[in-house]
Amino acid sequence: MKQFPKKLQDKLNQRATINALRKLDTQSNLVDFTSNDYLGFSKSKHIFNQAHQSLINTNAINNGATGSRLLSGNHPLYGTTERLLSEFHDSESALLFNSGYDANLGLLAAIPQKGDYIFYDAYSHASIRDGILLSHAKAYKFEHNNLDDLQQKIKRLNLTNSNLDTAIYIVTESVFSMDGDSPNLIKLSHFCAKNNYHLLVDEAHAIGVFGNGKGLVQELNIQDQLFARLITFGKALGAHGAAVLGSKLLKQYLINFSRPLIYTTALPPHSLSTINSAYKELKQTSALKTLQNNIEFFKLELKKHQLNSYFIESNSAIHSCLIPGNNAVKAIAQKLKSKGIDVKAILAPTVPRGQERLRFCLHSYNSEAEITKVLTWLATFVEK
Ligand SMILES: Cc1ncc(COP(=O)(O)O)c(C=O)c1O
């Protein structure tokens, strides 16, 4: 057998040295403070049955999509789903992608052109950064949620009227996946509108949580000021896939130039049917309210257990407890596991060294007793 290349073995060894070797655990039956299934939709029998029945009723008996959307894969359900999405999300158009990762890659690699500039929040998701790496535009990161820093960095470019052809794209998330916090989107969108910059907002963790499920952008009613929004269905919608929301021209452009859309087999009809059923549920579920109650309750319990100073301030379903050091944070996650609770340790290099954390994801189906239990144990495990 061929030897595994030494450089790769060295990288694995280095990960092991810092106690950050990743491995695939199977799903557990522990109390869930880890998954992105904020509303419990992934386990909803109702959504499952409705999606299935609708496929049977419309004789959509397809196991796979059979090709790219540009060839044989564009099942009629694509049109139905994209209409539903643009209506629900108050957008001129919607374009489905196979996942949020693909959508960010497809958007950022295709849109900013050579000579353009991208400014992205330093805490942007890997899919945003990977898309930017594929782009031919110059990219700069700005300090996390820091509009002043963004303004300074743009100023340094010294753009004059002769650069009128140059487009500037600003990229951020409405809820950051590791910190659970949000930028001041009102200020940011006004700043972009005033200067004719193109604002792109990833709403992966805001859909199903804010704005009656519509996301933070719609809660703030700034959807008309954005160049593009990214929504995903693998989190609160409990399904799979993603969409880019924006103008009809943007959609047309992506259909022509976005490689992660063009050169891949499309999502199968049953994925689309599940997205449709999940949206039907989202329009009428009480889980939105229960999730909000749980977020409030969690925050009250943090205070009660004097844990506030460990946590990053957040109003979302994601609450991160900073416990520096891979060994330290892993040890506490392990102790919680032994109490029947699943909270994941997020290690360096996924987050910067010194910012290792326990990332709590809250759900509509967590009981108040579970929240009290996990924070009571946490308070005894962290050093005060
Ligand atoms: C902010 C953000 N954007 C995009 C993605 C990717 O979405 P998906 O899981 O659908 O590929 C994620 C998922 O972790 C995310 O947190």
Ligand as a Chemical Component Dictionary entry (heavy atoms), coordinates in Angstrom:
data_LIG
# 
_chem_comp.id                   LIG 
_chem_comp.type                 NON-POLYMER 
_chem_comp.pdbx_formal_charge   0 
_chem_comp.three_letter_code    LIG 
# 
loop_
_chem_comp_atom.comp_id 
_chem_comp_atom.atom_id 
_chem_comp_atom.alt_atom_id 
_chem_comp_atom.type_symbol 
_chem_comp_atom.charge 
_chem_comp_atom.model_Cartn_x 
_chem_comp_atom.model_Cartn_y 
_chem_comp_atom.model_Cartn_z 
_chem_comp_atom.pdbx_ordinal 
LIG C1 C1 C 0 -23.531 31.391 8.949  1  
LIG C2 C2 C 0 -23.587 30.141 8.144  2  
LIG N1 N1 N 0 -23.672 30.227 6.811  3  
LIG C3 C3 C 0 -23.725 29.138 6.040  4  
LIG C4 C4 C 0 -23.698 27.872 6.584  5  
LIG C5 C5 C 0 -23.740 26.684 5.701  6  
LIG O1 O1 O 0 -25.035 26.190 5.607  7  
LIG P1 P1 P 0 -25.311 24.673 5.249  8  
LIG O2 O2 O 0 -25.164 23.895 6.520  9  
LIG O3 O3 O 0 -26.682 24.647 4.687  10 
LIG O4 O4 O 0 -24.265 24.267 4.237  11 
LIG C6 C6 C 0 -23.629 27.729 7.965  12 
LIG C7 C7 C 0 -23.624 26.367 8.562  13 
LIG O5 O5 O 0 -22.961 26.020 9.453  14 
LIG C8 C8 C 0 -23.557 28.874 8.764  15 
LIG O6 O6 O 0 -23.473 28.783 10.096 16 
# 
loop_
_chem_comp_bond.comp_id 
_chem_comp_bond.atom_id_1 
_chem_comp_bond.atom_id_2 
_chem_comp_bond.value_order 
_chem_comp_bond.pdbx_ordinal 
LIG C1 C2 SING 1  
LIG C2 N1 SING 2  
LIG C2 C8 DOUB 3  
LIG N1 C3 DOUB 4  
LIG C3 C4 SING 5  
LIG C4 C5 SING 6  
LIG C4 C6 DOUB 7  
LIG C5 O1 SING 8  
LIG O1 P1 SING 9  
LIG P1 O2 DOUB 10 
LIG P1 O3 SING 11 
LIG P1 O4 SING 12 
LIG C6 C7 SING 13 
LIG C6 C8 SING 14 
LIG C7 O5 DOUB 15 
LIG C8 O6 SING 16 
# 
